[in-house]
């Protein structure tokens, strides 16, 4: 750091540069420009730096002595970064500078940015009443770090400021003891009860915190996640509030708290520093803070996604808030890393796979591998089968050995060749289908659920014939039936549901009705992925199913709408039918996690095709 005498020499000479500094502010516009309409002289910034304890920046320098007795309430920082000038509510204190004449005064300004990565400070502008006072950085301005910054500020506050109303506030900011690894929340004079139940990593540096907080403070206590030099403050307006009657019953009621929705789920987009242990700071008033550590971060791929969504309960009127600000970005971040993991799959052929098949049929398997046996039994009834490259994709590593035993038995009994791709990890419906698509050899590919059973011969040939009738036909699917013969699917349509914040959901046309005699193929809005036939070249061109959806909802609609954007139609051919044991190929849990996974996919689908930042967009 430069010596004080060197800085003082530089500061006096910099006064002659006031004209150039004045011109620098003339290009601004909007509310920022208003602060530069009546500038007074240009002072100098001697030192600036970030204070971890104060969660903001301190700037030390000198400026023209203000006519008003109290220093600024507004500070503008102009940075060399792309953010340009930023405006912050700030506080400052003045002190006498014996090295300067009486028309100038020293200042210590505190700027609560909450960002420790801002460097290249160029200028501060103080607005006091109707006058603007400015201080500019020079080549001698020093950027110093804690604790050297703290030492300088404490020294100035203790020895050179007399009677300034902001002195105590600035001293309090620096008096907060640092985090020592101990939980000090109980030492806060104001009663705050807080517990963090779970911390979930949202790569690369995001964080979900799930917990509860009871406090009668108004405003509510300030919560900050600290990790290395990063400090991220919680915005209470952005959290998901959840009911925690268990908290009230165990610790709240006896202390006089009545906050039913004291639970919270909060998302911090950029909160973590690699290699640094995060902790939580709770501030009840300026200079009064307590600390606590966080639970170990949950990092396991799909388990982390389920952990984010598990137990989340909210009014459906809050769906936009919950998914736009918390659940959506958190799950997206976790899923993006999961999808970048290496994908290994062992391929095992059962029988001689045809070299030039007419069709490739891709069937994902998860949980219910017994459907392999039932489906192969149904295929064996076809007396005129085409040459099929039948590809099963086991997306459940837990069942690899059981499936190998079953597959050997199935081939010996039905003598129909097939392949199985044994995935080394559970990647989900879209990934499993895309793995099969990558292995497919035929010009036509049929995506088929393991719980779908065609009930007619030559079903593939009939769908292929329909696909070839019109160059605008992009995807063709059959009529799907429940076990009792009623309609399960004759095409997908879209309906906005008021109970789910008017989001667009998928409905099956004619569901539950008795089927009518088959008619000519019908263009529909979309088809279910339970059974759809398309050209392999188109499937590859579209990139297959979008893997950023989780588990297995809306990927089929997404694929159809992307084909539609290329001028290609989805077509339902009711002359072909199959039984669909809807969702029996999946294992369902009893919690609301499955519902929240569906809502995440619905949110993603809604934002992509039907709304953008709250504005409706019609998919044509």
C-alpha positions as MATLAB code, in Angstrom:
seq = 'XXXXXXXXXXXXXXXXXXXXXXXXXXXXXXXXXXXXXXXXXXXXXXXXXXXXXXXXXXXXXXXXXXXXXXXXXXXXXXXXXXXXXXXXXXXXXXXXXXXXXXXXXXXXXXXXXXXXXXXXXXXXXXXXXXXXXXXXXXXXXXXXXXXXXXXXXXXXXXXXXXXXXXXXXXXXXXXXXXXXXXXXXXXXXXXXXXXXXXXXXXXXXXXXXXXXXXXXXXXXXXXXXXXXXXXXXXXXXXXXXXXXXXXXXXXXXXXXXXXXXXXXXXXXXXXXXXXXXXXXXXXXXXXXXXXXXXXXXXXXXXXXXXXXXXXXXXXXXXXXXXXXXXXXXXXXXXXXXXXXXXXXXXXXXXXXXXXXXXXXXXXXXXXXXXXXXXXXXXXXXXXXXXXXXXXXXXXXXXXXXXXXXXXXXXXXXXXXXXXXXXXXXXXXXXXXXXXXXXXXXXXXXXXXXXXXXXXXXXXXXXXXXXXXXXXXXXXXXXXXXXXXXXXXXXXXXXXXXXXXXXXXXXXXXXXXXXXXXXXXXXXXXXXXXXXXXXXXXXXXXXXXXXXXXXXXXXXXXXXXXXXXXXXXXXXXXXXXXXXXXXXXXXXXXXXXXXXXXXXXXXXXXXXXXXXXXXXXXXXX';
ca = [
       0.000    0.000    0.000;
       1.243    3.539   -0.768;
       2.363    5.697    2.153;
       0.038    8.360    3.539;
       2.439   11.167    2.568;
       2.563    9.930   -1.039;
      -1.226    9.788   -1.205;
      -1.609   13.300    0.200;
       0.710   14.748   -2.435;
      -1.311   13.014   -5.104;
      -4.644   14.143   -3.697;
      -3.742   17.856   -3.819;
      -2.614   17.647   -7.439;
      -5.771   15.759   -8.408;
      -7.962   18.763   -7.582;
      -6.846   20.289  -10.873;
      -8.465   17.302  -12.644;
     -11.985   18.243  -11.504;
     -12.990   19.358  -14.982;
     -12.186   15.982  -16.517;
     -14.060   14.193  -13.718;
     -17.044   16.475  -14.244;
     -17.120   15.572  -17.935;
     -17.043   11.859  -17.082;
     -20.474   12.073  -15.520;
     -22.168   13.929  -18.345;
     -22.774   10.829  -20.459;
     -25.001    9.163  -17.858;
     -28.773    8.991  -18.215;
     -31.806    8.236  -16.030;
     -31.731    8.454  -12.230;
     -27.948    8.094  -12.177;
     -27.504   11.172  -14.372;
     -29.582   13.275  -11.977;
     -26.833   13.024   -9.369;
     -24.362   14.692  -11.710;
     -26.350   17.780  -12.568;
     -24.750   20.006   -9.926;
     -21.238   18.671   -9.129;
     -18.958   20.393   -6.667;
     -15.196   19.923   -7.050;
     -13.642   16.471   -7.172;
     -11.966   14.907   -4.174;
      -9.819   11.806   -4.064;
     -10.305    8.193   -2.972;
      -7.290    7.099   -0.926;
      -8.245    3.574    0.136;
     -11.095    1.154   -0.459;
     -11.768   -2.472    0.339;
     -14.330   -5.088    1.263;
     -15.133   -5.865    4.910;
     -16.341   -9.388    5.575;
     -17.740   -8.452    8.981;
     -19.636   -5.451    7.592;
     -20.771   -7.248    4.425;
     -19.887   -4.251    2.296;
     -17.221   -1.833    1.100;
     -15.474    0.921    3.002;
     -14.057    3.849    1.053;
     -11.693    6.390    2.658;
     -10.779    9.694    1.033;
     -11.490   13.422    1.012;
     -13.930   15.752   -0.719;
     -15.157   19.327   -0.719;
     -16.609   20.214    2.657;
     -20.423   19.967    2.418;
     -22.607   22.861    3.481;
     -24.947   20.465    5.290;
     -23.655   18.960    8.539;
     -24.527   15.331    7.730;
     -22.753   13.264    5.083;
     -24.442   11.295    2.308;
     -27.403    8.974    2.158;
     -26.752    8.001   -1.478;
     -23.539    6.798   -3.075;
     -22.861    5.973   -6.704;
     -20.023    3.615   -7.498;
     -18.701    3.639  -11.046;
     -16.853    0.445  -11.894;
     -14.689   -0.553  -14.813;
     -16.841   -3.658  -15.261;
     -19.789   -3.933  -17.640;
     -22.200   -3.068  -14.836;
     -21.179    0.601  -15.100;
     -22.544    2.953  -12.481;
     -24.558    1.479   -9.644;
     -26.570    3.322   -6.994;
     -26.624    2.235   -3.361;
     -28.117    3.604   -0.170;
     -25.045    4.211    1.982;
     -23.822    5.839    5.188;
     -20.717    7.902    5.841;
     -18.880    9.834    8.524;
     -16.548   12.818    8.212;
     -13.262   13.646    9.882;
     -10.814   16.517    9.749;
      -7.786   16.327    7.498;
      -4.978   18.535    8.864;
      -3.093   18.105    5.599;
      -5.905   19.850    3.679;
      -7.343   23.342    3.889;
     -10.634   24.127    5.612;
     -12.653   23.784    2.381;
     -12.100   20.019    2.351;
     -12.956   17.216    4.725;
     -12.092   13.540    5.047;
     -14.766   10.860    4.760;
     -15.349    7.194    5.480;
     -18.166    5.805    3.344;
     -19.798    2.417    3.840;
     -21.476    0.879    0.773;
     -23.552   -2.262    1.568;
     -23.230   -4.053   -1.754;
     -23.055   -7.612   -0.428;
     -20.669   -8.356   -3.309;
     -17.037   -8.979   -2.482;
     -15.864   -9.371   -6.082;
     -16.235   -5.763   -7.214;
     -12.894   -4.134   -8.041;
     -11.736   -1.199  -10.107;
     -13.576    1.536   -8.199;
     -13.369    4.760  -10.203;
     -15.593    7.300   -8.553;
     -18.064    7.998   -5.747;
     -20.770   10.610   -5.881;
     -22.384   11.856   -2.672;
     -25.707   13.633   -2.872;
     -26.306   15.876    0.136;
     -29.543   17.825   -0.100;
     -29.441   19.272   -3.648;
     -25.658   19.216   -4.092;
     -23.432   16.447   -5.417;
     -19.929   15.908   -4.028;
     -17.522   13.583   -5.741;
     -14.296   11.735   -5.099;
     -12.298    9.983   -7.795;
      -9.685    7.234   -7.774;
      -6.161    7.984   -8.944;
      -3.205    5.765   -9.774;
      -2.239    5.996   -6.101;
      -5.616    4.757   -4.809;
      -5.046    1.544   -2.846;
      -7.346   -1.479   -2.837;
      -6.682   -3.143    0.525;
      -8.029   -6.249    2.163;
      -9.355   -7.185    5.556;
      -7.856   -6.869    8.222;
      -5.715   -3.912    7.051;
      -8.900   -2.101    5.996;
     -10.502   -2.749    9.400;
      -7.417   -1.381   11.188;
      -7.511    1.878    9.238;
     -11.256    2.396    9.626;
     -11.245    1.600   13.353;
      -8.318    3.975   13.891;
     -10.043    6.840   12.108;
     -13.366    6.241   13.835;
     -11.746    6.097   17.264;
      -9.414    9.041   17.071;
     -10.492   11.590   14.508;
     -14.290   11.759   14.384;
     -16.013   13.863   17.015;
     -19.771   13.998   17.389;
     -20.622   12.633   13.941;
     -24.106   10.994   14.005;
     -22.979    8.106   11.776;
     -19.950    7.185   13.880;
     -21.677    4.611   16.088;
     -23.354    2.925   13.120;
     -20.030    2.457   11.351;
     -18.346    1.242   14.518;
     -21.099   -1.330   15.043;
     -20.571   -2.660   11.524;
     -16.979   -3.498   12.389;
     -17.560   -4.687   15.932;
     -19.291   -7.941   14.979;
     -17.047  -10.844   16.002;
     -16.052  -13.204   13.248;
     -17.285  -16.750   12.814;
     -15.316  -19.215   14.930;
     -17.215  -22.368   14.002;
     -19.538  -22.152   17.003;
     -23.290  -21.563   16.950;
     -23.784  -18.113   18.523;
     -27.438  -17.493   17.625;
     -28.470  -18.012   21.251;
     -26.308  -15.032   22.242;
     -28.390  -12.558   20.250;
     -30.164  -10.123   22.534;
     -33.233  -10.232   20.291;
     -35.008  -13.575   20.423;
     -34.606  -15.434   17.124;
     -35.179  -19.152   16.809;
     -33.785  -20.646   13.616;
     -32.879  -24.087   12.341;
     -31.524  -25.203    8.964;
     -32.773  -28.729    8.303;
     -31.123  -29.322    4.963;
     -28.577  -27.724    2.625;
     -28.504  -28.878   -1.004;
     -25.795  -28.035   -3.519;
     -27.037  -26.517   -6.801;
     -23.919  -26.616   -8.995;
     -21.703  -24.909   -9.613;
     -22.073  -22.549   -6.647;
     -25.776  -22.329   -5.786;
     -27.473  -23.490   -2.641;
     -30.934  -24.475   -1.391;
     -31.616  -24.055    2.322;
     -34.663  -25.655    3.937;
     -35.452  -24.749    7.520;
     -37.562  -22.578    9.804;
     -37.325  -19.243   11.567;
     -39.378  -17.792   14.419;
     -38.934  -14.105   15.190;
     -41.096  -11.163   16.213;
     -38.662   -8.653   14.708;
     -39.952   -6.174   12.150;
     -38.285   -6.187    9.705;
     -37.318   -9.821    9.857;
     -33.726  -10.719   10.714;
     -31.196  -10.568    7.891;
     -29.838  -13.968    6.832;
     -26.602  -14.194    4.875;
     -24.723  -17.220    3.591;
     -20.975  -16.661    3.848;
     -18.429  -18.765    2.001;
     -14.898  -17.485    1.686;
     -15.217  -13.886    0.510;
     -18.686  -14.448   -0.909;
     -21.633  -13.059    0.995;
     -25.175  -13.745   -0.270;
     -28.137  -12.201    1.485;
     -31.514  -13.889    1.673;
     -34.434  -12.004    0.180;
     -37.388  -12.958    2.331;
     -39.761  -11.887   -0.447;
     -38.326  -14.662   -2.658;
     -38.585  -17.635   -0.299;
     -41.243  -20.323   -0.265;
     -43.010  -20.159    3.083;
     -44.272  -23.494    4.353;
     -46.413  -24.461    7.373;
     -44.480  -26.001   10.274;
     -47.010  -26.919   12.974;
     -44.381  -29.224   14.462;
     -42.120  -26.248   15.179;
     -44.905  -24.248   16.794;
     -45.947  -27.214   18.917;
     -42.430  -28.028   20.123;
     -40.779  -24.614   20.671;
     -42.957  -21.799   19.314;
     -46.209  -21.638   21.229;
     -44.629  -21.694   24.683;
     -42.550  -18.652   23.697;
     -45.495  -16.721   22.361;
     -44.915  -17.202   18.626;
     -47.925  -17.591   16.348;
     -46.262  -17.784   12.907;
     -47.837  -20.815   11.266;
     -45.821  -20.528    8.044;
     -42.446  -20.320    9.780;
     -40.847  -22.880    7.462;
     -38.912  -21.619    4.477;
     -37.163  -22.868    1.352;
     -34.649  -20.412   -0.093;
     -32.458  -20.487   -3.200;
     -29.082  -18.744   -3.319;
     -27.878  -18.674   -6.921;
     -24.212  -17.761   -6.333;
     -23.317  -18.390   -2.703;
     -20.449  -20.860   -2.484;
     -16.696  -20.610   -2.919;
     -14.970  -23.836   -3.922;
     -12.931  -25.201   -1.046;
     -14.545  -22.955    1.575;
     -17.023  -24.159    4.208;
     -20.235  -22.094    4.100;
     -21.952  -20.826    7.225;
     -24.951  -18.675    8.065;
     -24.949  -15.190    9.574;
     -28.096  -13.871   11.242;
     -28.266  -10.103   11.857;
     -30.984   -8.638   14.064;
     -29.810   -5.014   13.791;
     -26.697   -3.225   12.461;
     -23.634   -4.599   14.205;
     -25.494   -7.381   16.039;
     -25.049  -10.810   14.447;
     -24.882  -14.460   15.333;
     -23.555  -17.410   13.357;
     -24.314  -21.060   12.800;
     -22.905  -23.741   10.567;
     -24.853  -25.482    7.815;
     -25.629  -29.183    7.483;
     -23.394  -31.165    5.101;
     -24.336  -30.341    1.519;
     -26.380  -32.992   -0.269;
     -24.813  -33.541   -3.678;
     -26.177  -36.791   -5.109;
     -27.682  -36.167   -8.543;
     -31.289  -37.355   -8.742;
     -31.481  -37.699   -4.956;
     -30.582  -34.002   -4.667;
     -33.412  -33.076   -7.047;
     -35.870  -35.123   -5.018;
     -34.525  -33.526   -1.831;
     -35.247  -30.050   -3.209;
     -38.846  -30.996   -4.000;
     -39.556  -33.349   -1.106;
     -42.113  -32.129    1.382;
     -42.643  -28.826   -0.427;
     -46.214  -27.670    0.184;
     -47.603  -24.348   -0.987;
     -50.779  -22.796   -2.210;
     -51.142  -23.414   -5.920;
     -51.682  -19.698   -6.398;
     -47.982  -19.348   -5.515;
     -46.726  -21.690   -8.251;
     -45.118  -18.949  -10.347;
     -43.296  -17.598   -7.306;
     -42.179  -21.043   -6.122;
     -40.841  -22.295   -9.442;
     -39.570  -19.071  -11.012;
     -37.583  -17.985   -7.956;
     -36.693  -21.149   -6.032;
     -37.522  -24.658   -7.247;
     -37.141  -24.141  -10.991;
     -33.624  -22.661  -11.091;
     -32.401  -24.991   -8.328;
     -33.580  -28.205  -10.023;
     -32.350  -26.964  -13.411;
     -28.863  -26.376  -12.003;
     -28.673  -29.815  -10.380;
     -30.082  -31.589  -13.432;
     -27.663  -29.858  -15.824;
     -24.704  -31.372  -13.972;
     -26.395  -34.770  -13.765;
     -26.858  -34.783  -17.536;
     -23.178  -34.023  -18.153;
     -22.068  -37.181  -16.355;
     -20.457  -39.895  -18.535;
     -22.954  -42.437  -19.820;
     -21.887  -46.030  -19.951;
     -24.095  -48.860  -21.169;
     -23.383  -52.514  -21.757;
     -25.092  -53.929  -24.858;
     -26.137  -57.556  -24.870;
     -27.780  -59.161  -27.929;
     -30.236  -62.019  -27.485;
     -30.403  -63.733  -30.842;
     -29.235  -62.497  -34.253;
     -30.058  -58.803  -34.707;
     -31.112  -58.027  -38.334;
     -28.514  -56.114  -40.319;
     -31.023  -53.994  -42.262;
     -34.204  -53.808  -40.192;
     -37.302  -51.923  -41.358;
     -38.034  -50.664  -37.836;
     -36.161  -49.932  -34.652;
     -38.368  -50.163  -31.559;
     -36.952  -48.487  -28.434;
     -38.421  -49.558  -25.064;
     -37.163  -48.081  -21.757;
     -37.303  -50.315  -18.681;
     -37.407  -49.084  -15.101;
     -38.674  -50.856  -12.009;
     -41.095  -53.294  -13.698;
     -38.768  -55.453  -15.818;
     -41.390  -58.228  -15.896;
     -43.096  -56.269  -18.689;
     -40.272  -57.449  -20.963;
     -41.703  -60.957  -20.765;
     -45.333  -59.906  -21.327;
     -44.481  -57.637  -24.228;
     -42.355  -60.254  -26.001;
     -45.235  -62.716  -25.629;
     -47.521  -60.227  -27.382;
     -44.996  -59.597  -30.190;
     -44.724  -63.362  -30.750;
     -48.415  -63.482  -31.739;
     -47.705  -61.474  -34.896;
     -47.636  -64.059  -37.708;
     -46.173  -61.596  -40.239;
     -43.611  -59.599  -38.270;
     -41.448  -57.080  -40.093;
     -37.725  -57.055  -39.586;
     -37.464  -55.293  -36.242;
     -34.434  -54.070  -34.378;
     -35.946  -54.361  -30.901;
     -33.958  -52.366  -28.316;
     -34.708  -52.446  -24.610;
     -32.920  -49.897  -22.415;
     -32.654  -50.831  -18.739;
     -32.430  -47.532  -16.858;
     -32.295  -49.206  -13.441;
     -28.826  -50.552  -12.525;
     -30.253  -52.264   -9.432;
     -31.991  -54.796  -11.679;
     -29.221  -55.667  -14.132;
     -28.602  -59.221  -12.920;
     -32.316  -60.050  -12.587;
     -32.975  -58.685  -16.067;
     -30.166  -60.716  -17.643;
     -31.616  -63.910  -16.225;
     -35.122  -62.978  -17.405;
     -33.929  -61.912  -20.876;
     -32.175  -65.237  -21.475;
     -35.339  -67.102  -20.547;
     -37.545  -64.871  -22.708;
     -35.414  -65.409  -25.803;
     -35.358  -69.178  -25.300;
     -39.169  -69.271  -25.068;
     -40.216  -66.839  -27.837;
     -37.260  -67.000  -30.270;
     -37.546  -63.300  -31.157;
     -34.228  -61.458  -31.282;
     -33.728  -58.300  -29.226;
     -30.996  -56.224  -27.645;
     -30.759  -54.768  -24.163;
     -28.669  -51.737  -23.249;
     -27.801  -51.972  -19.560;
     -27.250  -48.422  -18.333;
     -24.725  -47.978  -15.529;
     -26.851  -45.239  -13.932;
     -30.467  -44.129  -13.742;
     -30.717  -41.161  -16.127;
     -34.464  -40.951  -16.719;
     -37.031  -41.514  -19.465;
     -35.680  -39.074  -22.048;
     -32.078  -40.221  -21.657;
     -33.073  -43.877  -21.938;
     -34.992  -43.236  -25.163;
     -32.102  -41.221  -26.589;
     -29.668  -43.998  -25.708;
     -31.863  -46.391  -27.699;
     -32.149  -43.890  -30.555;
     -28.370  -43.663  -30.775;
     -28.182  -47.458  -31.089;
     -31.066  -47.694  -33.615;
     -30.298  -48.887  -37.174;
     -33.611  -48.747  -39.043;
     -34.938  -45.769  -41.080;
     -38.054  -45.697  -38.883;
     -37.990  -45.640  -35.105;
     -40.861  -46.381  -32.743;
     -40.676  -45.203  -29.135;
     -42.726  -47.615  -27.040;
     -43.467  -47.930  -23.332;
     -42.928  -51.344  -21.766;
     -46.579  -51.370  -20.601;
     -48.004  -50.957  -24.122;
     -49.249  -54.088  -25.921;
     -50.366  -53.859  -29.588;
     -53.494  -55.929  -30.163;
     -53.255  -56.297  -33.934;
     -50.814  -57.743  -36.426;
     -48.779  -55.528  -38.743;
     -49.340  -52.522  -36.472;
     -45.935  -51.103  -37.331;
     -46.478  -51.486  -41.070;
     -49.847  -49.700  -40.834;
     -48.383  -46.761  -38.889;
     -45.515  -46.559  -41.382;
     -47.965  -46.506  -44.289;
     -49.839  -43.603  -42.684;
     -46.568  -41.717  -42.091;
     -45.670  -42.019  -45.777;
     -48.997  -40.619  -47.060;
     -48.166  -36.964  -46.503;
     -44.742  -35.247  -46.341;
     -46.122  -32.981  -43.611;
     -46.767  -35.957  -41.334;
     -43.905  -36.018  -38.842;
     -45.028  -38.333  -36.027;
     -47.730  -41.031  -36.039;
     -49.296  -42.820  -33.073;
     -52.054  -45.401  -32.523;
     -55.205  -45.335  -30.423;
     -54.389  -46.527  -26.902;
     -56.909  -48.376  -24.756;
     -57.382  -49.190  -21.096;
     -57.760  -52.858  -20.110;
     -61.567  -52.547  -20.288;
     -61.408  -51.344  -23.886;
     -62.165  -47.679  -23.187;
     -60.039  -44.951  -24.699;
     -56.842  -43.961  -22.949;
     -55.400  -41.845  -25.783;
     -56.530  -40.523  -29.149;
     -54.126  -37.611  -29.282;
     -53.014  -34.958  -26.808;
     -54.557  -31.540  -26.351;
     -53.761  -28.601  -24.069;
     -55.827  -26.994  -21.356;
     -55.039  -24.223  -18.917;
     -55.871  -25.205  -15.334;
     -56.950  -22.447  -12.980;
     -56.072  -24.553   -9.930;
     -52.454  -24.635  -11.139;
     -51.929  -20.907  -11.749;
     -53.466  -21.221  -15.221;
     -50.498  -23.244  -16.465;
     -50.992  -25.375  -19.576;
     -51.391  -29.095  -18.926;
     -51.800  -32.045  -21.255;
     -55.088  -33.892  -21.628;
     -55.952  -37.042  -23.586;
     -58.754  -36.636  -26.068;
     -61.673  -39.000  -25.519;
     -60.185  -40.501  -22.362;
     -62.596  -42.970  -20.746;
     -65.003  -42.975  -23.727;
     -65.925  -46.031  -25.755;
     -63.980  -46.114  -29.048;
     -65.810  -45.365  -32.273;
     -65.087  -47.180  -35.543;
     -61.754  -46.154  -37.000;
     -61.717  -43.256  -39.433;
     -59.026  -41.717  -41.558;
     -55.878  -40.523  -39.775;
     -56.466  -37.329  -37.767;
     -54.048  -34.471  -37.194;
     -53.766  -33.800  -33.439;
     -51.866  -31.271  -31.364;
     -49.457  -33.865  -29.990;
     -49.020  -37.565  -29.261;
     -48.068  -39.528  -26.205;
     -44.563  -40.987  -26.033;
     -46.101  -44.282  -24.935;
     -46.190  -45.178  -28.622;
     -45.030  -42.935  -31.463;
     -43.429  -43.689  -34.836;
     -41.210  -41.277  -36.760;
     -38.342  -41.205  -39.198;
     -35.058  -41.813  -37.440;
     -33.501  -38.935  -39.367;
     -36.111  -36.522  -37.956;
     -35.642  -37.857  -34.412;
     -31.895  -37.294  -34.695;
     -32.386  -33.861  -36.271;
     -34.609  -32.845  -33.337;
     -32.049  -34.156  -30.860;
     -34.403  -36.819  -29.564;
     -36.306  -36.194  -26.347;
     -35.283  -33.165  -24.290;
     -33.360  -34.600  -21.360;
     -33.686  -31.500  -19.191;
     -37.135  -32.694  -18.110;
     -36.920  -34.911  -15.035;
     -38.293  -38.462  -14.677;
     -40.957  -38.664  -17.411;
     -43.546  -35.991  -18.088;
     -44.011  -33.548  -20.980;
     -41.025  -34.848  -22.994;
     -43.393  -36.304  -25.608;
     -45.339  -33.052  -25.969;
     -42.074  -31.136  -26.190;
     -40.878  -33.366  -29.032;
     -44.158  -32.958  -30.924;
     -44.151  -29.170  -30.510;
     -40.574  -28.926  -31.740;
     -41.558  -30.964  -34.800;
     -44.575  -28.669  -35.204;
     -42.274  -25.658  -35.242;
     -40.686  -27.207  -38.359;
     -44.058  -27.477  -40.076;
     -44.562  -31.181  -39.301;
     -47.789  -32.613  -37.925;
     -48.634  -35.213  -35.296;
     -51.154  -37.762  -36.558;
     -53.340  -40.262  -34.689;
     -54.208  -43.432  -36.659;
     -57.229  -45.060  -34.989;
     -57.027  -48.098  -37.290;
     -54.190  -49.268  -35.051;
     -54.786  -49.826  -31.349;
     -52.852  -51.061  -28.340;
     -53.514  -51.572  -24.665;
     -51.692  -49.222  -22.299;
     -51.426  -50.052  -18.602;
     -50.933  -46.370  -17.823;
     -47.998  -45.581  -15.476;
     -47.679  -49.173  -14.307;
     -44.171  -49.231  -15.771;
     -43.121  -46.727  -13.072;
     -42.748  -47.114   -9.331;
     -44.628  -44.403   -7.508;
     -43.922  -43.159   -3.991;
     -46.455  -41.951   -1.454;
     -44.987  -38.492   -0.925;
     -45.759  -35.345   -2.850;
     -42.325  -35.464   -4.485;
     -43.767  -37.080   -7.624;
     -46.349  -34.299   -7.930;
     -43.647  -31.667   -7.568;
     -41.527  -33.376  -10.229;
     -44.517  -33.223  -12.568;
     -45.005  -29.549  -11.679;
     -41.350  -28.838  -12.418;
     -41.755  -30.363  -15.876;
     -45.040  -28.486  -16.339;
     -43.265  -25.227  -15.397;
     -40.474  -25.894  -17.884;
     -42.959  -26.814  -20.643;
     -45.102  -23.762  -19.854;
     -42.203  -21.320  -19.943;
     -40.825  -22.779  -23.157;
     -43.966  -23.012  -25.272;
     -46.775  -21.002  -23.744;
     -45.420  -18.146  -21.669;
     -42.307  -16.074  -21.570;
     -41.766  -13.863  -18.544;
     -45.489  -13.892  -17.879;
     -46.584  -13.151  -21.471;
     -48.666  -15.776  -23.250;
     -47.233  -17.257  -26.397;
     -49.275  -19.567  -28.608;
     -47.476  -22.540  -30.119;
     -48.455  -22.705  -33.770;
];
